[in-house]
Amino acid sequence: MAEGEVGLDSGAERLPDLFENIWKAWEFLEKTQEDTKSYPVQKQAIKGLADGEKAIKMVNDLALFSGNESIQEVTTKELRYMLLPAFLGYFVQKRVTKSRLQLVRTGKAYYEDFLRQCKTYNVAKVNIHLDDDDNEETVETGMVPLRQGPPGMMKMISERESKIQMFKEQKELEAKLADLKLYIDKEHVDEEVKREYYVTLLKKWVNIASEELSGINFEIQMLELREGAQGDVQERKEEYQKKKPAAIRPFIITKDMIQKQVFGLGYPSIPTVTIEEFYEQKLKDGTFQPPGAGDSMQNIAAGPDKDNEDREKEAEEKENKIETDDPEELQKARNWDEWKDEHRKGWGNRQNMG
């Protein structure tokens, strides 16, 4: 189909013009040093999305691509329109909104649509499982869903080699595109050169889309886990609000309440006896001793010679008992002599004494 037939949208916008705008928006986003959240970046991403959606609608209305065609049947001028889903996925990933989960799901759908189309037309080998594939394919690009568990050592090695191979292939494709771009920018370009340029560009974007899907699949699972956790928190909060206990009535501490606690009105905390009466009661029941009684430290300090006098008096009484042959004292002395006979001096505990 000639490019002039790829038509007009109610006489307003042409598909080639829309694609040119999309290409410029992509180039700006690739080269800019602005922050992703900045106004210029978001403006170009929104504009690219709007133009991309219009362009895809035109392509679908014109039925430019069919599932029973091969890449050789697609004209050179129409080849570039196969890039539209990939560009839309790229623009979606640049958008910054509160509903991040919905964005990444939309981006995933665009990238998968692009890879599915390239797979149908045999543009390049798509080594990745797409959600609606009938047969389960081995993931060779590192995109392993978390639910599959940790891969084995051999699988990890295979994925690593696959990524290295993809990286090398991507470098070769970029170098080839840079060379072909020199010819594309010329006024008169050979048809074969232009076709080779677009096919190479499609192969490059197959690798980009595969790599992007790897990150998108992981991000979706993380966002779903976060939303699930937030949902649980909200449910617990609502349940708590339903079972919320009645509010406690405020209370005020007044002077009267403090007085009741101190003087114990209604409670026997008011003194009933004086200190002197309490002391006399303790003397009567024998708890306390009268002043001067017993060998208290106070009495010893008051009469330092009294202790010596008591000892002398005790020794004198003992001597008198011995002289008068007091039976009790004699028995006590015999017991002591017998004990010394049975327990020689130095016998004691001789453990660990050699």
C-alpha positions in Angstrom: 0.0 0.0 0.0 1.4 3.4 -1.0 2.1 5.9 1.8 -0.3 8.4 0.2 -3.0 5.8 0.8 -2.2 5.4 4.5 -4.3 8.1 5.0 -5.9 10.9 6.6 -7.9 11.1 9.7 -11.0 13.1 8.7 -8.6 15.2 6.6 -6.8 16.4 9.7 -3.8 14.3 10.6 -1.8 11.9 8.4 -0.3 8.7 9.8 3.3 9.6 8.6 3.0 13.0 10.3 1.9 11.3 13.6 4.8 8.9 13.4 7.2 11.7 12.9 5.8 13.4 16.0 6.1 10.2 18.0 9.7 9.7 16.8 10.6 13.3 17.9 9.0 12.8 21.3 11.0 9.5 21.8 14.3 11.2 20.7 13.7 14.1 23.2 13.0 11.7 26.1 16.1 9.6 25.2 18.5 12.6 25.1 17.1 14.9 27.8 18.8 15.3 31.1 15.6 16.5 32.8 14.1 14.6 35.8 11.4 12.2 34.9 8.9 14.1 37.0 9.7 17.4 35.3 7.1 19.2 33.2 9.0 18.9 29.8 9.4 15.2 30.2 5.8 14.6 31.3 4.6 16.8 28.5 6.4 14.9 25.8 5.3 11.5 27.3 1.7 12.6 27.3 2.0 14.0 23.7 3.7 10.8 22.5 0.9 8.7 24.1 -1.8 10.7 22.5 -0.2 10.6 19.0 0.6 6.9 19.4 -3.0 6.0 20.3 -4.2 7.9 17.2 -1.7 6.3 15.0 -2.5 2.8 16.2 -6.2 3.5 15.6 -5.4 4.5 12.0 -3.3 1.3 11.5 -6.1 -0.9 12.8 -8.7 0.9 10.7 -6.6 0.5 7.6 -5.8 -3.1 8.5 -2.1 -2.7 7.5 -1.0 -5.8 9.3 -2.4 -9.3 9.3 -1.6 -12.5 11.2 -1.2 -14.6 8.0 1.5 -12.4 6.4 5.2 -12.6 6.6 7.7 -9.7 6.9 8.5 -9.8 3.2 4.9 -9.0 2.4 4.9 -5.7 4.4 6.0 -2.7 2.4 9.1 -0.8 3.5 7.0 2.4 4.2 4.7 0.4 6.5 7.4 -1.5 8.4 8.0 1.4 10.8 4.4 1.4 12.0 5.1 -2.0 13.7 7.1 0.1 16.2 4.0 1.9 17.5 3.2 -0.5 20.4 6.8 -0.4 21.6 6.8 3.4 21.6 3.5 3.5 23.5 5.0 1.1 26.1 8.0 3.4 26.4 5.9 6.5 26.8 3.7 4.8 29.5 6.8 3.9 31.5 7.8 7.6 31.5 4.5 8.7 33.0 4.3 9.6 36.7 0.9 9.2 38.3 -0.5 7.9 41.6 -1.9 4.8 40.0 1.5 3.2 39.2 0.2 -0.3 39.1 -2.3 0.5 36.3 0.5 2.3 34.3 2.9 -0.6 34.4 0.1 -3.1 33.4 -0.7 -0.9 30.4 3.0 -0.7 29.5 3.3 -4.5 29.8 0.3 -4.9 27.4 1.9 -2.6 24.8 5.3 -4.3 25.0 3.7 -7.8 24.8 1.6 -6.7 21.8 4.7 -5.5 20.0 6.6 -8.7 20.7 3.7 -10.8 19.7 3.5 -9.0 16.4 7.2 -9.4 15.8 7.0 -13.0 16.6 4.1 -13.5 14.1 6.1 -11.8 11.3 9.4 -13.6 12.3 11.2 -10.3 12.7 13.4 -11.7 15.4 13.5 -14.5 17.9 11.3 -13.8 20.9 12.7 -15.8 23.7 10.0 -14.9 26.2 6.7 -16.3 27.3 3.8 -14.0 26.6 0.7 -14.2 28.7 -1.7 -15.5 26.0 0.8 -18.0 24.4 -0.7 -21.4 24.1 2.5 -23.2 24.8 4.8 -22.6 27.7 8.2 -21.4 26.5 11.4 -21.3 28.3 12.3 -17.8 29.5 15.8 -17.1 28.3 16.0 -13.4 29.0 16.0 -13.4 32.7 12.3 -12.8 33.1 11.4 -15.4 35.7 8.3 -14.7 37.7 8.8 -14.8 41.5 6.2 -17.5 42.0 8.4 -20.0 40.2 10.9 -20.0 43.1 14.7 -19.7 42.9 16.1 -21.2 39.7 18.7 -23.9 39.7 22.3 -23.2 39.1 22.2 -24.4 35.5 19.2 -22.2 34.8 20.9 -19.1 36.3 24.0 -19.8 34.2 21.8 -20.1 31.1 20.0 -16.8 31.9 23.3 -15.0 32.5 24.7 -16.2 29.2 21.5 -15.2 27.4 21.7 -11.7 28.9 25.4 -11.4 27.8 24.4 -12.5 24.3 21.6 -10.1 24.2 23.9 -7.3 25.3 26.4 -8.1 22.6 23.7 -8.3 20.0 22.2 -5.0 21.1 25.6 -3.3 20.7 26.0 -4.7 17.2 22.5 -3.6 16.2 23.1 -0.1 17.5 26.4 0.1 15.5 24.6 -1.1 12.4 21.8 1.4 12.9 24.3 4.3 13.3 25.9 3.3 9.9 22.5 3.0 8.2 21.3 6.3 9.6 24.0 8.1 7.6 22.3 6.8 4.4 18.7 7.3 5.7 19.4 11.0 6.2 20.3 11.5 2.6 17.8 12.9 0.1 17.8 9.8 -2.1 17.9 6.5 -0.3 17.9 3.0 -1.8 14.8 1.0 -0.9 16.8 -1.9 0.4 18.8 0.3 2.7 15.7 1.8 4.1 14.1 -1.6 4.6 17.2 -3.0 6.3 17.2 0.0 8.6 13.7 -0.5 9.8 14.1 -4.3 10.2 17.3 -3.6 12.3 15.3 -1.1 14.3 12.6 -3.6 15.0 15.2 -6.2 16.2 16.7 -3.6 18.5 13.3 -2.9 20.0 12.6 -6.6 20.5 15.5 -6.7 22.9 14.5 -3.4 24.6 10.9 -4.7 25.1 12.1 -8.0 26.4 14.4 -6.3 28.9 11.6 -3.8 29.9 9.2 -6.7 30.5 11.6 -8.3 32.9 11.5 -5.2 35.1 7.8 -4.7 34.6 6.8 -8.2 35.7 8.9 -7.8 38.9 7.4 -4.3 39.6 3.9 -5.5 39.1 4.3 -8.2 41.7 5.9 -5.7 44.2 3.0 -3.2 43.7 0.4 -5.9 44.1 2.0 -7.0 47.3 2.1 -3.4 48.6 -1.6 -2.8 47.6 -2.5 -6.1 49.4 -0.7 -5.0 52.5 -2.4 -1.6 52.4 -5.8 -3.3 52.0 -5.1 -5.4 55.1 -4.2 -2.4 57.1 -7.4 -0.6 56.0 -9.5 -3.6 56.9 -8.0 -3.8 60.3 -8.5 -0.1 60.8 -12.2 -0.4 59.8 -12.6 -3.4 62.1 -11.1 -1.4 65.0 -13.4 1.5 64.3 -16.4 -0.9 64.6 -15.1 -2.3 67.9 -13.8 0.9 69.2 -14.4 1.1 73.0 -16.5 3.9 74.6 -14.6 7.0 75.4 -13.5 7.4 79.0 -15.2 10.3 80.8 -12.8 13.1 81.7 -12.1 13.7 85.4 -10.9 16.8 87.3 -8.7 16.6 90.4 -10.0 19.1 92.9 -8.8 20.4 96.2 -11.4 18.3 98.1 -10.3 15.1 96.4 -6.7 15.7 97.4 -7.7 16.4 101.0 -9.6 13.1 101.1 -6.5 11.2 99.9 -4.4 12.9 102.6 -6.7 12.9 105.6 -8.6 9.8 104.6 -12.1 10.9 105.1 -14.0 7.6 105.0 -10.8 5.7 105.6 -9.0 5.2 109.1 -5.9 7.2 108.3 -6.3 10.0 110.9 -3.9 9.5 113.9 -5.6 7.9 117.0 -2.6 8.0 119.6 0.3 10.4 120.2 3.9 9.3 119.8 4.4 9.2 123.6 1.4 6.9 124.0 2.6 4.6 121.2 6.1 4.4 122.9 4.6 3.5 126.3 2.5 0.7 124.7 5.6 -0.8 123.1 7.5 -0.7 126.4 4.6 -2.6 128.1 4.5 -5.4 125.5 8.3 -5.7 125.6 8.9 -4.6 122.0 11.1 -1.8 123.2 13.5 -1.8 126.2 13.6 0.9 128.7 16.5 3.4 128.6 19.8 2.0 130.0 18.8 -1.6 129.6 20.8 -4.1 127.5 24.2 -3.7 125.9 23.3 -1.2 123.4 25.9 0.8 121.5 24.5 3.9 123.2 25.1 2.4 126.7 28.7 1.2 125.8 29.5 4.6 124.5 28.1 6.3 127.6 30.2 4.0 130.0 33.4 2.7 128.2 34.8 1.0 131.5 31.6 -0.9 132.2 32.5 -3.6 129.7 35.9 -4.3 131.4 34.2 -4.4 134.8 31.7 -6.9 133.5 34.4 -9.2 132.2 36.4 -9.0 135.4 33.3 -9.8 137.4 32.6 -12.8 135.2 36.1 -14.2 135.6 36.0 -13.7 139.4 32.7 -15.7 139.6 34.2 -18.5 137.5 37.2 -18.7 139.8 35.0 -18.9 142.9 33.0 -21.7 141.4 36.2 -23.7 140.7 37.5 -23.2 144.2 34.2 -24.2 145.8 34.1 -27.3 143.5 30.9 -26.3 141.9 29.5 -29.5 140.2 28.3 -27.7 137.1 31.6 -26.0 136.6 33.6 -29.2 137.3 31.5 -31.1 134.8 32.1 -28.4 132.2 35.8 -28.6 132.8 35.9 -32.4 132.5 34.0 -32.2 129.2 36.5 -29.7 127.9 39.5 -31.9 128.9 37.9 -35.0 127.2 37.2 -33.1 124.1 40.9 -31.9 123.9 42.1 -35.5 124.4 40.0 -36.7 121.5 40.8 -33.8 119.3 44.5 -33.2 119.3 45.9 -29.8 118.5 46.4 -29.3 114.8 44.2 -32.1 113.7 41.5 -30.0 112.3 40.8 -29.8 108.5 44.1 -30.9 106.9 42.7 -31.1 103.3 45.2 -29.8 100.7 48.0 -29.4 103.3 50.3 -32.0 101.7 
